[in-house]
Amino acid sequence: MKFFEVLIFFLVVTLTLSAFITCSNQQTTPKNGIGEISVPSPTAKAFNAIQPKKHPTPYPTITPVPTPTSTPVVTPTQEIEKKLVPLPTPTVTPTPGPPSSYVDEMAKLIYEDGIEANQLRLTSVSRKMWINKSMNCPIPGIYYEPFVSPDYGYIYTIGSDDLEWVYHADSSGNLTINCTKVNQSKDKKLNIFNAYSLEKTNEIYLYRRNQTNDFSLIAEITDKNDISTFLKYLDIFIPITKTSNCKTFFQISFSTDSGNKSFEWLCEENKNIIRGEGLDWDGMDGTAPKQLGNIIGKYLIGNPMPIVPGM
């Protein structure tokens, strides 16, 4: 009996749900006046035989934006730290002492120039590298040999109440030149090598004065090394002073591309005299370096030399 009751209950529930669903569908679907479902008619569109070309819209170019770089900000603390960085301590170079020969130079000023001893004092000293023995202060008429190696010498100054003398000295102090006196000289100076363009010399001829007061050829210098050495001795400034009117024994003639250039050399009163014509001679005599006689001497072997005092 219970079975039939359950079955009847199940059938009633099923029929009720079916009727409810059917009713709901009828309410939601719109119908026209005839009872048919109204479907909207599609709108007719005109058909164009030629369709316009469609151009694609270009995409804009994207320019990459650079990544911003951060600028470091200096804080006041960093500025203070920079200012407080200690600077290196400069090395103090001690003033060198002078060569002992400066005492001799003071003595010369006292006895030769009449300077009061209590006025003289050493006012400055410095070191200097010298290439040759002129020490950048050549005395006219002297040829200075080069140092074997550069010499680390001195420049020092001796002063009095109103005067001052500058000296150049080698490292030993034995070779000293009073540059102040050298520069104060009023003598005329001439560089024979430059003035007569002797760098173009091809040969050198040596002549000797004979009994008839003429010059006779006694030797020729053709060796290139000897010619170079000879010219080296004349490539300096020599002093030109008043003539002594002494009679010279030799004549030296230089054969150059522009002609012969001749000079008289050596007399009894002055074995280093040299005499020329024209240019700055003005009838005066010059003083040749003593080395000139050394190279001429070997070409005079076998020829009688004049007797000159001091030779």
Secondary structure, 3 states (H helix, E strand, C coil): CHHHHHHHHHHHHHHHHHHHHHHHHHHHCCCCCCCCCCCCCCCCCCCCCCCCCCCCCCCCCCCCCCCCCCCCCCCHHHHHHHHCCCCCCCCCCCCCCCCCCHHHHHHHHHHHHCCCHHHCEEEEEEEEEEEECCCCCCCCCCCCCEEEEEEEEEEEEEECCCCEEEEEECCCCCCEEEHHHHHHCCCEEEEHHHHCCHHHEEEEEEEEECCCCCEEEEEEECCHHHHHHHHHHHCCEEEEECCCCCCEEEEEEEEECCEEEEEEEEECCCCCEEECCCCCCCCCEEECCCHHHHHHHCCCCCCCCCCCCCC
